[in-house]
Amino acid sequence: MNTAENDVDIIIAGGGMAGSSLALGLIRQVPTLSVAVVEATTIAPSNLDTDTYQPSYDARATALGYGSRLIFEDLGVWPQLRSQATPIQHIHVSEKGKPGRTGMHASEHQQGGLGYVVDNQWLGRCLLQALQGTPVNWLAPGKVISARRENDRTHLEVDLNGDMQQWSCGLLVVADGGRSGLREALDFKVDTQDYEQHAIIANISTSNPHHGTAFERFTPEGPVALLPRGGSDGRDCGLVWTHRSEQAQELLEMPEDEFLGKLQKVFGWRLGRFVNLGRRDSYPLTLTRVAQPARPGMLLVGNAAHTLHPVAGQGFNLALRGLMRLAEQIRLAHAAGNSPGAMSTLQAYLDEHQPDEDAIVGFSDSMVRLFNEGPPMINGARDLGLVTLDLINPAKYWFARQAMGLGRRRSSLGAADSTTQAH
Ligand SMILES: Cc1cc2nc3c(=O)[nH]c(=O)nc-3n(C[C@H](O)[C@H](O)[C@H](O)COP(=O)(O)OP(=O)(O)OC[C@H]3O[C@@H](n4cnc5c(N)ncnc54)[C@H](O)[C@@H]3O)c2cc1C
C-alpha cells in the first residue's frame, strides 16, 4: 500500500472511447491541467504494439456523424482516423414487406459524407496514439475502488495492478462504460428500460460493392443495419442485427451458412450474396439514463451516463459532443479560477448537454418503438412515415441532420453547426 496521496486536477475512470476522447479534449482546452486516466485493461498510449482489442475497442464498427468528424479534426485525430474511415455517401432505410423506403445522399447536404464508418479498434489506436507524448498520466491496468468528497477534493483509492494507491482530484469523471461498476459503488440512481433485445454484431462480406451505402432495414424481429467498411468500393460491412433476446444465443451458435442464409432472407439481395462472416458477438440493449449524473467533484459521462439502442448509431456521437462541452466548461472554470468539480461548472455543462441528450434519446427510442411493433394504425403511420420522409424535404433534412450528428449546435471546440462544405 502506497500511503502518499497523488493529487491532480482531473481523474478519468475508464480509458475507452469516451475517456480517451475526453482526455484529449481537456489537454487541448487547458494544456496546463493535470489529468490522469485509470483504465482497467492493459491498453495504454505507451504500448500500442500490443493488441488494442478490449471492451471499448472491440470488433464493432462505429458510424461517426459528420459532427464527430469536425470534433476529431479539432482534436487532431482526423488525419489518421480518415485513412481507414469509410464515408457514408447514402443511407437507405426500408421495411421488410412494406412499400415505404427512403434514401439520403451526402450530395444533397453539401457534405463529403453523411457520416463515416470506423472500426472501433482503429478508433482506439488513433485516440491512444494522439495521447502519446502528452502529459496525461495513464494508469493501467487499474481500477478506482472507492471515492469520497472531502474539503473540496475527491479522494480515491486506486488499485494499480495490485498496488493500492491514494489519489485526490478536483473532479472524478466516471467513464467506465454501460455496466459501470463505479456508478453503482457511488450509488448513482439509474433508470433502465430493457428493450428485451440483443444486437448481434459481426463483420461480413458481400458479392457486390456497397458504394458507401449504409442500410437500415426494419423487420418484425428488429432492425438490421449494414455499415459500409473498407472504402467506397469495398465489399465489407459491419452488421448490427437486432433480435429478441431469447433468439440471440441461437444466432450466435448457428452454423455460418445457416446464419448467412437467414440474413439473406431478411435483408434481400441489394448487395448480392453474403459470402463471409467474421466473429459474432452480442450486446443486450437497454435505454439507461441517470437523472442526476453530477454531484460535487463527480460526474458520469459516456455509456456510464446513458446507453441507447444502436438503431440510429447515436450513442458515441452524443457522448462525444457532451465530452467537448464538458472540456469547454472546464476551460471557462479554469480561466475564472474555479474548480473543475464545482457544481457551477458541472451544472453549466449539464444545461448545455441535457437538451441534446433528451432529443437524441427521444429520436432513438421513438425509432425503436415506431418500427418494432404496434397496432395497425401505427403500422400505417410508419409506412406513411417512410414514404412522406422521402417527399417532405424538411422532415428528411431533420432526419439526415440527426444521422450526421449535426442535430444541435455545437458550442465548444471548432466550427459551429453549419452546412460547411467538406471533402
Ligand atoms: C452494437 C452496438 C453498436 C453501436 N454502434 C454505434 C454507432 O454506430 N455510432 C455511435 O455513435 N455509437 C454506437 N454505439 C454506442 C457506443 O458503442 C458507445 O457509446 C461507446 O462504446 C461508449 O464508450 P464508453 O467509453 O462510454 O464505454 P465503453 O466503450 O464501455 O468503455 C469503458 C472503458 O472503461 C474501462 N473500464 C471498465 N471498468 C473499469 C473500471 N472499474 N476502472 C477503470 N476502467 C474501467 C473499460 O476497459 C473500457 O476501456 C453502439 C453500441 C452498440 C452496443
The ligand as an ORCA input file, in Angstrom:
! r2SCAN-3c Opt
* xyz 0 1
  C     -23.978     -2.949    -31.114
  C     -23.640     -1.509    -30.874
  C     -23.400     -0.672    -31.954
  C     -23.130      0.695    -31.745
  N     -22.948      1.488    -32.822
  C     -22.739      2.814    -32.640
  C     -22.610      3.680    -33.759
  O     -22.628      3.253    -34.921
  N     -22.426      5.014    -33.514
  C     -22.382      5.530    -32.240
  O     -22.256      6.746    -32.084
  N     -22.494      4.714    -31.168
  C     -22.671      3.389    -31.327
  N     -22.767      2.568    -30.235
  C     -22.560      3.127    -28.888
  C     -21.063      3.157    -28.500
  O     -20.500      1.890    -28.649
  C     -20.885      3.638    -27.085
  O     -21.435      4.941    -26.999
  C     -19.424      3.697    -26.650
  O     -18.845      2.425    -26.668
  C     -19.326      4.259    -25.253
  O     -17.995      4.323    -24.875
  P     -17.564      4.443    -23.349
  O     -16.116      4.796    -23.391
  O     -18.504      5.307    -22.596
  O     -17.775      2.984    -22.731
  P     -17.022      1.635    -23.071
  O     -16.813      1.552    -24.532
  O     -17.738      0.521    -22.409
  O     -15.582      1.808    -22.384
  C     -15.434      1.714    -20.989
  C     -13.930      1.664    -20.666
  O     -13.761      1.639    -19.252
  C     -12.889      0.574    -18.887
  N     -13.329      0.129    -17.553
  C     -14.377     -0.672    -17.215
  N     -14.476     -0.779    -15.887
  C     -13.468     -0.022    -15.359
  C     -13.032      0.286    -14.039
  N     -13.670     -0.195    -12.953
  N     -11.960      1.096    -13.875
  C     -11.317      1.605    -14.939
  N     -11.672      1.353    -16.223
  C     -12.747      0.559    -16.412
  C     -13.060     -0.475    -19.971
  O     -11.935     -1.319    -20.052
  C     -13.229      0.421    -21.208
  O     -11.964      0.821    -21.719
  C     -23.068      1.213    -30.419
  C     -23.275      0.371    -29.320
  C     -23.582     -0.973    -29.547
  C     -23.829     -1.862    -28.354
*
